[in-house]
Amino acid sequence: MICITSEPIDFCRILEDIMDRSSGGTALFLGTVRDHNELKAVLKMHYEIYKEMAEKNLAKIEYEVKTKWKINKFVAIHRTGDLRVGDVSVAVAASAEHRKQAFQACIYGIDQIKTKVPIWKKEIYNNAARWVDGNLLNKK
């Protein structure tokens, strides 16, 4: 399941939905809004997404994950709009027969989201705001 939403991400529900009796391993990654970036205090974050392209790219990532690993279930959800510090902005989960497959699928999934899904984020500070690069893979 892949999804773009403006609603809070219910990670407990994701775990309920993704677990099944044939899976021996379930992995869940949550990306949250942190309270700082580069020594600046972040008050909140604003996410914008080109929804149609994002959904298409997320579906491709889901297909790739299921092709590369024997994954029973896969979930990738990203939020849009204004999020507070501590809010979950992205969730990626996978269930598989073995833990290694589930972990690898989650790592691959979030890395692909960061590089291939059109998501823009703006950090909001006390008296300023700026758009920031969400692709941590490009940073050293």
Residue pairs with C-beta under 8 A, 6 or more apart in sequence:
1 17
1 62
1 73
1 74
1 75
1 76
1 77
2 55
2 58
2 59
2 61
2 62
2 75
2 76
2 77
3 58
3 75
3 76
3 77
3 78
4 49
4 51
4 54
4 55
4 58
4 77
4 78
4 79
4 80
5 77
5 78
5 79
5 80
6 79
6 80
6 81
7 79
8 79
8 87
8 88
9 30
9 77
9 79
9 88
9 89
9 90
9 91
11 28
11 30
11 88
11 91
14 28
14 75
14 77
14 91
14 93
15 26
15 28
15 93
17 73
17 75
18 26
18 28
18 73
18 74
18 75
18 93
18 94
18 95
19 26
19 95
20 72
20 73
20 95
22 72
22 97
23 72
23 73
23 95
23 96
23 97
23 102
24 96
24 97
24 98
24 99
25 95
25 96
25 97
25 98
25 99
25 100
25 101
25 102
25 103
26 93
26 94
26 95
26 96
26 102
27 93
27 94
27 95
27 99
27 102
27 103
27 105
27 106
28 91
28 92
28 93
28 106
29 90
29 91
29 92
29 93
29 106
29 107
29 109
29 110
30 88
30 90
30 91
31 88
31 89
31 90
31 91
31 110
32 86
32 87
32 88
32 89
33 42
33 44
33 45
33 83
33 84
33 85
33 86
33 87
33 89
34 42
34 85
35 41
35 42
35 85
36 42
37 123
37 132
40 123
40 125
41 125
41 126
42 85
42 123
42 124
42 125
43 85
43 124
43 125
43 126
44 82
44 83
44 84
44 85
44 124
45 82
45 83
45 87
45 89
45 121
45 122
45 123
45 124
46 81
46 82
46 83
46 121
46 122
46 124
46 129
47 78
47 79
47 80
47 81
47 83
47 89
47 119
47 120
47 121
47 122
48 80
48 119
48 120
48 121
48 122
49 78
49 80
49 117
49 118
49 119
49 120
50 118
51 80
53 117
53 118
54 78
54 117
54 118
54 119
57 116
57 117
57 118
58 76
58 78
58 113
58 117
60 116
61 76
61 108
61 109
61 112
61 113
61 116
61 117
62 74
62 76
62 109
64 108
64 112
65 71
65 74
65 94
65 105
65 108
65 109
66 74
68 104
68 105
68 108
69 94
69 96
69 101
69 104
69 105
70 96
70 97
70 101
71 94
71 95
71 96
71 101
71 102
71 105
72 95
72 96
72 97
73 93
73 94
73 95
74 93
74 94
74 105
74 109
75 91
75 92
75 93
75 94
76 90
76 91
76 92
76 109
76 113
77 90
77 91
77 92
78 89
78 90
78 113
78 117
78 119
79 87
79 88
79 89
79 90
82 124
83 89
89 121
90 110
90 113
92 106
92 109
92 110
92 113
93 106
94 101
94 102
94 103
94 105
94 106
94 109
95 102
96 102
96 105
111 137
113 119
114 134
114 135
114 136
114 137
115 135
115 137
119 134
120 131
120 134
121 131
121 132
121 134
122 129
122 130
122 131
122 132
123 129
123 130
123 132
133 139
